[in-house]
Amino acid sequence: MDDTENNKKEMMLQQVFNDNKDMLAHPKDLLDVAMEFQQLLMFYESAVKIVRTHFEILEDEFSAKHERKPISTITSRIKEPMSIAEKLQRKGLPMTIDNMVNNLYDIAGIRVTCPFISDVYHVLMMLENQRDVSIYEVKDYIKNPKKSGYRSLHVIVKVSVDFSDQRRKIPVEIQIRTIAMDFWASLDHQIHYKKDFPMPKNVDEELRSIADTIAETDERMQKIAKNLPDFVDYSSVADQIEMLDEYAKILERKTKES
């Protein structure tokens, strides 16, 4: 680890100390917070397990009924504490557990890759039918790509998790994208991960161009896939995403009011 990264972490830790200095005057309170943080991470891990299991069951069911699978890979992660602190800092929020719980929805994350664009929307529809998973927000960066060229379907869900003494609704961010979109996003992340060396001025423009080429390839593969037995084109679901997102927000407001 270089000096720049060390300095960054030291500054972050100092900020965490400043945001929680009242608590640090009472050792028992500090211990309670540490235990609460550890328990919260366990809650997020449990939510990830539930959603992953749903996807795996749906994958097996689809495979038993048809000759192919709409899901290629499923990966998951829980944000590292330093990443959580950095996210709160970018949002201009004090680095406290309350802010972590109430303002961050991507602490638990799952990434699903699919063979074809249609499969991405099919997976969303399957997810919507799960009783213990409620959709909180949907952002369609396939229909409306980011300026960088990034494409993916981002879905935030809230998962009902039963523990021995309580039931909690835990947010999980799910990214659903094609294999080709994932290829571009992974390499783009590697190129932009380190900021301490000069890159060619036209690199972002070149990456956008490559993203467009990959999107065109995805579309061509989708046309070919329509010849596959039992292939159902779910691409039209893209036109309903904004309605689904608005419906999710209405349900969330009603839940808070009740």
Solvent accessible surface area in square Angstrom, and as a share of the most:
residue,aa,sasa,rsa
1,M,152,0.68
2,D,65,0.34
3,D,110,0.57
4,T,99,0.58
5,E,61,0.27
6,N,59,0.30
7,N,81,0.41
8,K,94,0.40
9,K,65,0.28
10,E,113,0.51
11,M,139,0.62
12,M,5,0.02
13,L,107,0.53
14,Q,98,0.44
15,Q,65,0.29
16,V,50,0.28
17,F,103,0.43
18,N,63,0.32
19,D,41,0.21
20,N,24,0.12
21,K,121,0.51
22,D,119,0.62
23,M,57,0.25
24,L,54,0.27
25,A,73,0.57
26,H,104,0.47
27,P,106,0.67
28,K,145,0.61
29,D,60,0.31
30,L,79,0.39
31,L,109,0.54
32,D,64,0.33
33,V,37,0.21
34,A,55,0.43
35,M,120,0.53
36,E,80,0.36
37,F,49,0.21
38,Q,130,0.58
39,Q,85,0.38
40,L,9,0.04
41,L,34,0.17
42,M,81,0.36
43,F,4,0.02
44,Y,5,0.02
45,E,80,0.36
46,S,24,0.16
47,A,0,0.00
48,V,11,0.06
49,K,141,0.60
50,I,47,0.24
51,V,0,0.00
52,R,68,0.25
53,T,65,0.38
54,H,34,0.15
55,F,0,0.00
56,E,71,0.32
57,I,103,0.52
58,L,20,0.10
59,E,26,0.11
60,D,91,0.47
61,E,80,0.36
62,F,24,0.10
63,S,42,0.27
64,A,91,0.71
65,K,138,0.58
66,H,56,0.25
67,E,149,0.67
68,R,47,0.17
69,K,84,0.36
70,P,0,0.00
71,I,4,0.02
72,S,46,0.30
73,T,71,0.41
74,I,21,0.11
75,T,73,0.43
76,S,43,0.28
77,R,100,0.37
78,I,41,0.21
79,K,33,0.14
80,E,117,0.52
81,P,68,0.43
82,M,46,0.20
83,S,40,0.26
84,I,6,0.03
85,A,11,0.08
86,E,38,0.17
87,K,43,0.18
88,L,4,0.02
89,Q,88,0.39
90,R,166,0.60
91,K,103,0.44
92,G,65,0.63
93,L,53,0.26
94,P,68,0.43
95,M,13,0.06
96,T,38,0.22
97,I,25,0.12
98,D,99,0.51
99,N,28,0.14
100,M,3,0.01
101,V,49,0.28
102,N,95,0.48
103,N,51,0.26
104,L,1,0.01
105,Y,60,0.23
106,D,19,0.10
107,I,0,0.00
108,A,0,0.00
109,G,6,0.06
110,I,4,0.02
111,R,93,0.34
112,V,0,0.00
113,T,9,0.05
114,C,0,0.00
115,P,40,0.25
116,F,28,0.11
117,I,15,0.08
118,S,0,0.00
119,D,2,0.01
120,V,0,0.00
121,Y,4,0.02
122,H,18,0.08
123,V,0,0.00
124,L,1,0.00
125,M,69,0.31
126,M,21,0.10
127,L,0,0.00
128,E,84,0.38
129,N,116,0.60
130,Q,31,0.14
131,R,246,0.90
132,D,50,0.26
133,V,7,0.04
134,S,47,0.30
135,I,21,0.10
136,Y,38,0.14
137,E,44,0.20
138,V,4,0.02
139,K,76,0.32
140,D,14,0.07
141,Y,54,0.20
142,I,23,0.11
143,K,109,0.46
144,N,84,0.43
145,P,55,0.35
146,K,91,0.39
147,K,179,0.76
148,S,51,0.33
149,G,6,0.06
150,Y,32,0.12
151,R,37,0.13
152,S,0,0.00
153,L,0,0.00
154,H,28,0.12
155,V,0,0.00
156,I,20,0.10
157,V,0,0.00
158,K,35,0.15
159,V,0,0.00
160,S,19,0.13
161,V,6,0.03
162,D,93,0.48
163,F,47,0.20
164,S,124,0.80
165,D,116,0.60
166,Q,66,0.30
167,R,163,0.59
168,R,74,0.27
169,K,115,0.49
170,I,5,0.03
171,P,11,0.07
172,V,0,0.00
173,E,25,0.11
174,I,0,0.00
175,Q,30,0.13
176,I,0,0.00
177,R,5,0.02
178,T,0,0.00
179,I,94,0.48
180,A,28,0.22
181,M,8,0.04
182,D,30,0.16
183,F,116,0.48
184,W,13,0.05
185,A,13,0.10
186,S,45,0.29
187,L,79,0.39
188,D,27,0.14
189,H,113,0.50
190,Q,129,0.57
191,I,54,0.28
192,H,62,0.28
193,Y,145,0.55
194,K,98,0.41
195,K,161,0.68
196,D,101,0.52
197,F,93,0.39
198,P,130,0.82
199,M,77,0.34
200,P,84,0.53
201,K,207,0.88
202,N,88,0.45
203,V,27,0.16
204,D,68,0.35
205,E,113,0.51
206,E,93,0.42
207,L,14,0.07
208,R,84,0.31
209,S,59,0.38
210,I,69,0.35
211,A,4,0.03
212,D,68,0.35
213,T,77,0.45
214,I,23,0.12
215,A,18,0.14
216,E,111,0.50
217,T,63,0.37
218,D,7,0.04
219,E,92,0.41
220,R,170,0.62
221,M,90,0.40
222,Q,9,0.04
223,K,137,0.58
224,I,111,0.56
225,A,2,0.02
226,K,108,0.46
227,N,127,0.65
228,L,71,0.36
229,P,85,0.53
230,D,89,0.46
231,F,28,0.11
232,V,81,0.47
233,D,60,0.31
234,Y,48,0.18
235,S,36,0.23
236,S,71,0.46
237,V,16,0.09
238,A,15,0.12
239,D,105,0.54
240,Q,96,0.43
241,I,6,0.03
242,E,137,0.61
243,M,141,0.63
244,L,28,0.14
245,D,14,0.07
246,E,86,0.39
247,Y,118,0.45
248,A,4,0.03
249,K,72,0.31
250,I,63,0.32
251,L,81,0.40
252,E,34,0.15
253,R,125,0.45
254,K,125,0.53
255,T,88,0.51
256,K,145,0.61
257,E,143,0.64
258,S,125,0.81
